[in-house]
Amino acid sequence: MAQLPSDPSALLKGFKKAQQRQELATTDVAYLKLDKAGIWTYGSEETEIEDGSKWAINPSTMATGFAAWEDSTKVGEEMEPVTSDNVVIRGQLPDVGASWSPQTAMQLKCLSGEDKGNEVLYSTTSKGGVRAFKTIVAAITARIEAGFTDIIPVVELDVDSYKHKKYGKIFVPDLKVVEWLALDAKDAPGETNTKAIEKPPEEAEAEEVEEVEEAPPKRRRRQRTA
């Protein structure tokens, strides 16, 4: 029998990392996405997010890594929680027959409106989505360093856009932090524990050019049908 570690805290740390990885790999929450028309939707019926609704981000599910897509099929994915000491290195990833692109992921829980109580997973390889993720990570980090204990960001899912010289208008996520929750808050996002349904990736964003401010599209509450 292998020798157990002398420091129980080291063992606990390892179990917490394993739990975080399990949360990322096994979740039954619906997928959240920003479509080509600049509309936030979630789930297989592509239900549109209600304007002004508030969503809490679960920091323990925030992860970075890489994903590889061939047509509309994900052929590879390697992710690590942002709290992990491990780093996914693109040059060390296996050859899966498709290129690896940076990917971020995080779970959110709706706190208000028609979607209240619903949990979603936002996983994206788009440049705008990755940039929005980094902004949230920086905000949480700054709050922790400042000594605050309410470090769960509550955001509104907004949309920004810019003009691209080749592809025209490109819509990008704008996650506006409107308040913060404590880790033990009643409305804090919980954990899920069953298999996820794979979805096609968002359309890759091309190299960005000078942005032109434009009002985001007016969103209507609806469920799309095939």
LINCORKA-V666234 format. One line per field, one symbol per residue. phi: phi as a letter, one per 30 degrees, with the letter a starting at -180 (. if undefined). burial: b if it has 24 or more other ideal C-beta (glycine too) atoms within 12 Angstrom, else e. Layout:
phi = ???
burial = ???
//
This chain:
phi = .dddddcedddddddddddddddddbbcdddcacdddicdbbidchddddeidcbccdedcdbblbbbbbhccdcaabbbddddddbdcedcdddcibdcbebbaacbbdcaidcejdcbccbbcdddddddddddedddedddddjdcccddcbcdcbbabccdccidccbdbccdcabcddcdecddccbabddcdbdddddcdedcedcdbddddccdacdcd
burial = eeeeeeeeeeeeeeeeeeebbebbbebebbbbbbbeebbbbbbeeebbbbeebbbbbbbbbbbbbbbbbeeeebebbbbbbbbbeeebeeeebeeeeeebbbbbbbbbbbbbeebeebbbbbbbbbbbbbbbbebbbebbeebeeeeeeebbbbbbbbbbbbeeeeeebbbbbbbbbeebbeeeeebbbbebeeebeebebbbbbeeeeeeeeeebeebeeeeeee
//
